[in-house]
Amino acid sequence: MRIPNLGDALRIRDRRCGVGVVLMTAGLLVLNLTAAPLVTWRESTPAPEPRAGYAAGAIGGKLILVGGTYWEGEKGKWTKKVFAAATDAFDPNKQTWEKLADCPVTLGYPAFTQVGETLYVLGGLQNGESSSAVRTLRKSGGSYEWRTEGALPEPRLFASAVTIGRTIYVLGGARQFEPFDAIGTCCTTNTVTATVWAFDTANPTKGWKTLPPVPGGLRWQLKAVTDGADIFVFGGSFQANQGDPVKKFNDVLRYNVAKDSWSTEGEMPEAMQSSAVVFARGQIFLLGSKNQVMTFEPKAAKFAPAEPLPRDVYVDYFAWIDPFLVGATGETAVESPRRRSPWTFVGRLGEAGEPRSGR
């Protein structure tokens, strides 16, 4: 008999006992009570320029959004995907947005990560071309400064990046932008890769190092995150032609940096495909697949449900700005202007045993 997993789960709530997960398969019913992470969400000030496919990070305690895509036209008559250069910052304490210096290029679908307080934007579609250029944003005095910092070994779009220490890791991604049509509807994945590159920012003259590729099949839009020691990869998909069925990868992979090797850590719920991922207080949070939120405990390799977002939306990125999980804009079934969500979410992560507020 197959052992049930969270892909079979139906979540139930109990305000006294936390959260339970009912697992049902082949007539077997298992009740698995777990302690829900203490996340209290609020919807905050809307973003000034809603978009998706942006670069993001956290500098000086603020969520930073760079570039991204949105649509011209109106519901049912979207005419063109636009690539932006706008850079905006959100302060979760003041709940205010501020306009920063635009990115030097229009930008969509880059990899991005941080080294300290410097945001690295790697590749993507820059000024309409598949790019390998690496750009950085850092705060200098009272202003933010853009620089060009070399290049990836070759162009990458839709890649994922993480930082361990001062080393940047770039995983997967496609060599080209493959929209379904002339207006930019996204995307097939014939140029997707499994490459893994590493760059030591403390020793830049050594250049990019090639590491063992992501195993288990070519996949697009994989989501990578680190617990500070290893790299975890969640999900991904593949579609060669517009009419083909989408192949989804639900495995959870771990790259052991010290051993330079990959392993499989289990299977993720398919409903969490394309979720944003962020590491906070020993847990990996998967957020924004519709309104669903789950955690993954790296040591035990177990999933658990957490407090959902206030709205159904796919948010590209959430930052951990202690004690807040902060994310904004993205895609939703509600076709507002720009065909992008204006919503900003701030989740306060409480300590174990701390009572919830706003319930």
Secondary structure, DSSP 4 states (H G I P E B T S, - for coil): -PPP-GGGEEEEEETTTEEEEEEEETTEEEEEEEPPP-EEEEE-SPPSS--BS-EEEEETTEEEEE--EEEEEETTEEEEEEEB--EEEEETTTTEEEEEPPPSS-EES-EEEEETTEEEEEEEEETTEEEEEEEEEEEETTEEEEEEEEE-SS--BS-EEEEETTEEEEE--BSS---SSTT------TTB---EEEEETTSGGG-EEEEPPPPSS--BS-EEEE-SSSEEEE--EE-SSTTSPPEE--EEEEEETTTTEEEEEEE--GGGTT-EEEEETTEEEEEEETTEEEEEETTTTEEEE-PPPSS--B-S-EEEETTEEEEE--B-SS--GGGS---EEEEEEPPTTPPPS--
